[in-house]
Amino acid sequence: MQYPTTIQIEKHQLQSRYLKREVTVDLYLPTTGFDAGSAQLLLLNDGQNLPEMQFEILLSNLVEGGQVSPLLCAGIHAGEDRRNEYATANVTDYEGRGGAIATAYQQFVINELLPHISIQLGIAKFASVGFAGFSMGGLCALDTVWNHPEIFSIAGLFSGSLWWRTRALDAGYNEETDRIMHQQIREGSYKNGLRFYFTTGSLDETADRNNNGIIDSIDDTLALISELEALGYQKEKEIKYINYEDGRHDVATWGRALPQFLLWGWGRSTE
């Protein structure tokens, strides 16, 4: 990869009244070809891992090569209470995680981070806002996008923790009703303008709780896609899923998967 020449990184420290802590956010800003009138924004959870994924370089190469529209990106660093903040907001899991703390994180994103970015960059309204994450960060991104379609248009999940459940496996767990995001979507309705991107890795894990020969990471993702399809979302047009046969539940795999996500979400037509 060549050294980036089209991306500038700014580190911002936000004191959140919702989270009652300081949040570090890295802004990845294109230095050329950027039009504030049609600006698009992508938020990424676990922003502290983006340097290890060489995100600056891969984004720069895609933008400089004309493959992706100049895209503003914000890498949100995770806090110490990551598992609670990145959980589902409206429903706690079987250990009581998420709920009010996850709600506070989503309020930080919507009511503090997005206005901060708009003010800092002088952009009153973004043409689109996407939200993506890895593992628990993907669960959080989907929960946020699904419940706030008036703000977000794209959810990206890399090995998303879609197993998140209301009942423990040894306490009468029911796969049809106890997976939190699946149930939320099943009880919801089609929301025009939303698109969803999922990746898994065949080496994400070895667990297969229902003994059907498919690891849980893939099983949970395919089941959630089925729930979206039942509401009317179409594969390829509104849902994209890629499984990496050699993919693992790690930063290296997710970094390798990011370019395809950026091309799918913000790629420029070659026609």
JOGIPE-V505742 format. One record per residue. RES is the residue in one letter. PSI is psi in whole degrees, -180 to 180 (none if undefined). OMEGA is omega in whole degrees, 0 to 359 (NA if undefined). Layout:
res | psi | omega
RES | PSI | OMEGA
RES | PSI | OMEGA
//
This chain:
res | psi | omega
M | 144 | 178
Q | 161 | 180
Y | 136 | 184
P | 139 | 178
T | -4 | 186
T | 8 | 181
I | 131 | 175
Q | 135 | 180
I | 129 | 175
E | 131 | 178
K | 126 | 181
H | 142 | 176
Q | 118 | 181
L | 129 | 175
Q | 109 | 185
S | 126 | 175
R | -21 | 178
Y | -47 | 183
L | -14 | 181
K | 41 | 176
R | 170 | 176
E | 137 | 180
V | 129 | 176
T | 131 | 179
V | 128 | 175
D | 123 | 176
L | 126 | 177
Y | 109 | 189
L | 127 | 176
P | 139 | 182
T | -11 | 179
T | 154 | 174
G | 14 | 185
F | 131 | 178
D | 109 | 183
A | -26 | 182
G | -20 | 180
S | 32 | 185
A | 139 | 176
Q | 147 | 187
L | 139 | 174
L | 124 | 173
L | 141 | 178
L | 126 | 173
N | 164 | 182
D | 45 | 180
G | -20 | 178
Q | -18 | 180
N | -9 | 184
L | -38 | 177
P | -38 | 178
E | -27 | 178
M | 0 | 183
Q | 41 | 185
F | -41 | 180
E | -42 | 183
I | -47 | 183
L | -37 | 178
L | -43 | 180
S | -44 | 181
N | -39 | 180
L | -40 | 179
V | -47 | 182
E | -32 | 178
G | 0 | 178
G | 11 | 181
Q | -28 | 181
V | 139 | 176
S | 146 | 177
P | 122 | 190
L | 130 | 175
L | 132 | 181
C | 144 | 178
A | 117 | 178
G | 110 | 184
I | 117 | 180
H | 138 | 179
A | 150 | 176
G | 180 | 181
E | -28 | 181
D | 46 | 186
R | -44 | 186
R | -32 | 176
N | -43 | 182
E | -33 | 182
Y | 10 | 179
A | -175 | 178
T | 143 | 187
A | -43 | 187
N | -20 | 183
V | 128 | 175
T | 159 | 178
D | -175 | 186
Y | -13 | 175
E | 10 | 178
G | 15 | 182
R | 149 | 181
G | -135 | 177
G | -121 | 185
A | -38 | 181
I | -42 | 177
A | -37 | 176
T | -43 | 179
A | -39 | 179
Y | -44 | 180
Q | -36 | 176
Q | -37 | 175
F | -48 | 182
V | -48 | 187
I | -45 | 189
N | -14 | 181
E | -52 | 184
L | -51 | 182
L | -45 | 176
P | -37 | 179
H | -46 | 180
I | -44 | 180
S | -44 | 181
I | -46 | 182
Q | -36 | 184
L | -4 | 179
G | 36 | 181
I | 113 | 184
A | -38 | 183
K | 132 | 178
F | 145 | 179
A | -33 | 175
S | 153 | 177
V | 123 | 176
G | 161 | 180
F | 127 | 183
A | 162 | 178
G | 172 | 186
F | 130 | 180
S | -119 | 177
M | -34 | 178
G | -31 | 176
G | -40 | 175
L | -47 | 179
C | -45 | 181
A | -46 | 181
L | -44 | 180
D | -41 | 181
T | -48 | 182
V | -45 | 183
W | -37 | 184
N | -4 | 178
H | 60 | 182
P | -12 | 177
E | -15 | 182
I | -44 | 188
F | 155 | 179
S | -19 | 182
I | 135 | 172
A | 130 | 178
G | 125 | 181
L | 121 | 176
F | 109 | 185
S | 48 | 184
G | 143 | 182
S | 66 | 184
L | 1 | 173
W | -10 | 185
W | 124 | 194
R | 160 | 181
T | -11 | 183
R | 139 | 179
A | 155 | 182
L | -32 | 182
D | 18 | 182
A | 39 | 178
G | 26 | 181
Y | 132 | 178
N | 113 | 185
E | -28 | 184
E | -21 | 185
T | -14 | 190
D | -6 | 174
R | 119 | 193
I | -50 | 182
M | -37 | 178
H | -43 | 181
Q | -40 | 178
Q | -46 | 182
I | -40 | 179
R | -36 | 181
E | -2 | 182
G | -161 | 180
S | 166 | 180
Y | 132 | 180
K | 107 | 185
N | 136 | 176
G | -9 | 180
L | 141 | 174
R | 153 | 189
F | 134 | 180
Y | 127 | 183
F | 139 | 167
T | 150 | 171
T | 172 | 174
G | 138 | 181
S | -15 | 178
L | 21 | 177
D | -40 | 185
E | -178 | 175
T | -9 | 184
A | 139 | 178
D | 80 | 191
R | -27 | 179
N | 7 | 174
N | 42 | 179
N | 8 | 178
G | 5 | 180
I | 128 | 182
I | 153 | 187
D | -38 | 181
S | -47 | 179
I | -44 | 181
D | -47 | 181
D | -38 | 179
T | -47 | 179
L | -37 | 179
A | -38 | 179
L | -38 | 176
I | -39 | 177
S | -38 | 178
E | -40 | 177
L | -43 | 179
E | -37 | 179
A | -25 | 178
L | -9 | 178
G | -1 | 177
Y | 141 | 185
Q | 137 | 175
K | 150 | 182
E | -52 | 180
K | -47 | 184
E | -13 | 180
I | 129 | 175
K | 132 | 179
Y | 130 | 176
I | 130 | 172
N | 132 | 177
Y | 115 | 184
E | -34 | 179
D | 11 | 184
G | 140 | 178
R | 170 | 178
H | 71 | 184
D | 168 | 184
V | -38 | 182
A | -44 | 180
T | -44 | 182
W | -37 | 177
G | -37 | 178
R | -29 | 183
A | -21 | 186
L | -43 | 182
P | -40 | 180
Q | -36 | 176
F | -46 | 180
L | -38 | 178
L | -40 | 179
W | -43 | 185
G | -35 | 188
W | 20 | 181
G | 147 | 177
R | 139 | 180
S | 139 | 179
T | 0 | 181
E | none | NA
//
